[in-house]
Amino acid sequence: MTKDGKKQMNMIEAIRSAMDVKMSQDPDVLVFGEDVGYFGGVFRCTAGLQEKHGLHRCFDTPIAEGGIIGAAVGMGAYGLRPVVEIQFADYIYPAYDQICSEAARLRYRSNGEFTAPLTIRTPVGGGIHGGQTHSQSPEALFTHIAGLKTIIPSNPYDAKGLLIKAIEDNDPVLFLEPKRLYNGPFSGDPHMPARNWSKHELGLVPEGHYTIDFEKARTHRAGTDLTILCYGTMVWVAEAAVEATGVNAEILDLRSLMPLDLEAIVQSVNKTGRCLILHEATRTSGFGAELIAEVQQHCFYALEKPIVRVTGWDTPYPHALEWEYFPGLERCSDAIVRIMED
Amino acid sequence: MTSRKNISNLFVPEPEFRPGDLPDYSSINLDKEQWPGKPDPLVDAFETEAHATGLVRAMKLNGEVYGEWNPELEPDVLIMGLRNMLLTRIVDKRMFAMQRQGKLSFYMKSIGEEAISVATAMALRDSDMVFPTYRQQGILMTRGWPVLDLMNQCLSNKADRLDGKAIPICYSVRDKGFYSISGNLGTQTIQAVGWAMACAYKGTNDIAATFTGEGATAEGDFHYALNFASTYRAPVIINVVNNQWAISTFQGMAAGQSRSFASRGLGFGLASLRVDGNDFLAVYAAVQWAAQRARNGGGATVIEHFTYRKEGHSTSDDPSAYRPKGEAKIWPFGDPIDRLKEHLIKLGKWSQEQQDALIDELKAHVLETYKKAESLGTLATPTDINPATMFEQVFEDVPTHLRRQRQELGI
């Protein structure tokens, strides 16, 4: 349904629309990856792109993640803008060298002579019974790398604007898609009825071109008593937990982990005096550790309580015990209650 | 030689000769080696089987041409090849000596392998991007990159175009079709295939060429490169420089039980040639053949350049620790410069006197250029590079967190 050039989309449709818009505008944009061509991707994000734009614009690749990224680096150096899909973030590791040592460093080592303007899309996170090979959140392995941008949207509107921005960026961008949010927001409690994007205001997406700047956090909910720093699926778990506890918390959806909107974080924590950090990824050396370091350095005198983080455990992602692993509604609510105690 | 016994059933390969052994290659009878003929460049890949395990050659050790692969180049072109190879060798010797004096941190010579880079660059068009590894400086000499720029990069001085960001020899020269060298081995091979795919996508007639040593063919990237090149019929030449040694590791560690590195290509359905890498004419002809194949829709070719690394891996390496000292001298394929010189003398187009005069001229040029480079600074002198440049070119623009870190450094 079109209304003022806007359309209700789920996250899959918004991501597809971003690629479609860029492929229509720029002949140098091409899309490839495992199963993305004729079939349209295992999550359907590229469905219809081959039919509309041609076999040469959207095609399948061999099952070789390092090959996909390596070829994209060469194409990017040439002047194309490849948008590649790694089917699950769990499969990205064979490409780690091509991402970290090549794509991220090509500009630096050639002093700007060669660049790698590629976008790497990959689904992350759990909550779909994917076990250890379809559920990981490896963002911290990439935010540690100089020369790479790491983006993670939490809703269809942001997903499209950020993805177009990523495709237009002249540096490599890792675009993480929280797969549990593809079809709707998620409260963190699998027993609550599933929601979808069809009536949500963040599912109302412009059909044409627009971008959202990196390094800009989004205030998902304004509040005065507690700052919750989160991204991806955990934005919606945070929202549910805030509703469940009735605390007047401010929820910051970071969206862009590298570069990070430190200003928004500092401003919020200095205002509320309390900081809770949520991520699905394992705890030790996770992105939360980076956030804690920055918050304590910049907000130390405003803090009324120790900073708390709720994360996945330091174990592989289990299959049967998925909901004991996932930092869901109950664990997040408990943490909010504890941090609000005097 | 110390006896290193293997008392298990696990097979661990070892080279034929180690320090203390008297190397003996009399089993290689060069004139009895297979000399496969020259097929049409658009031949079915599987018809290159004899080329993948034989040895493509165009001249005998004495400089006499033989077989079907003589590219029949004009004498002027041959003399230019000789000049480019000599220049490469003389620059290498100068930079190696200067490293020993502490003027640069590191250097890698290509002595004995000059024909591979020089003849390749001459057989390609200047618009064909090469994705080299670290022993193809001959391409830069051939494509006319000023030696002064090369030296400035190695010295990391104030005239270094890369602002001292990269270690010596990791050149990047886009306008000479020379892709930024990575220190991580093999990664460039699949990137070259991506570049070639882009050439095809954009409908240009350009191709890409990449180089790897035989040791790094064991990396996954090499296999990605062959697979993608075959799948998308990419216009690319994948060169494997088999110089027998990957630092101290002999070629058999990467080759396993296979008969050649070129034959890796056959399994992927790619045309494959094993070439005498010390034979300037053969390298030229093979690359010309592969380029013709790539430009006419025939897809990629794998070329193994069979040669010998005459010196250490780098300035940090002492090869006498792992191979016999005299091995380089008795390696039966001769020296690429001497062989081309002999060929030109046989043609009646060159003489030893001309050779000596050319060497003197190039030595004087290189010495003069080096003095100029040194006057712009070396690693041994305090750096003139602005520290703020450290934070530049990480991204297109300097983001907030890097600006903050730059301020922390006080600039």
Interface residues (C-beta under 8 A of the other chain):
Chain A: L30 H56 T61 P62 A64 G66 G67 G70 A71 A72 V73 G74 M75 G76 A77 Y78 G79 L80 P82 P94 D97 Q98 S101 E102 L106 R107 Y108 R109 S110 N111 G112 E113 F114 T115 A146 G147 K149 D169 N170 D171 E215 P259 L260 L262 E263
Chain B: M129 F131 R161 L162 D163 K165 A166 C170 S172 V173 R174 Y179 S180 S182 N184 T187 T189 I190 Q191 A192 V193 G194 W195 A196 M197 A198 C199 Y201 K202 A208 G220 D221 H223 Y224 A225 N227 F228 T231 Q393 V394 F395 E396 P399 T400 H401
